[in-house]
Amino acid sequence: MNINELIAQRKEVKEQISQLNEELKDLKAKQDELDFALIQKMDAEGLSRTANDFASVSINEEIVPDVADWDALYEHIITTKDFSLLQRRVSSTAYRELLKIGEAVPGLEQRHIRRINFRSL
């Protein structure tokens, strides 16, 4: 295959992915609507679990954090050294900015990722 054929195929695949992502977005919205309706109906009937010939459903509740004051949270983490409250992910943007000004960050190594930047015309 020559470069023009590869680009044409890449464009076709990108369009197919975009179409599928749009369909997925619509399906997830429909699923959310159905889940909300199920929760309302089950709550009204006093059920936390039910089933039919096709599937079983149950309502699951979990507690998740919602940060109201980042400064207070960071202070708590620094004071207690309880870094388990944070997910382990370094900001690539902040890291690149530090590299630009010549500042090294202990504990980090560079990894280069090469990707194709593709835009339809």
Secondary structure as UniProt FT lines:
FT   HELIX           3..44
FT   TURN            45..46
FT   STRAND          49..51
FT   STRAND          56..58
FT   HELIX           70..80
FT   HELIX           83..85
FT   HELIX           92..100
FT   TURN            101..102
FT   TURN            106..107
//
